[in-house]
């Protein structure tokens, strides 16, 4: 649980969860869940290019938001 808290918090002492980091992680989990649902339960084809593009954009946006806020994080 410490690892999950460490990657989702902005402070060095893991006290406050960062909304951008939590949102990015949630988007990744939801994207993976919807992909599994589409393939396993619905029997539809899986478009790896579309999935990779979507997840890449989500992660890039999350990383960009974290970079933009780096000056406001406490040491």
Secondary structure, DSSP 8 states (H G I E B T S, - for coil): -HHHHHHHBSSTTS-SB-HHHHHHHHHHHHHHHHHHIIIIIS-----HHHHHHHHHHHHHHHHHHHHHTGGGS--
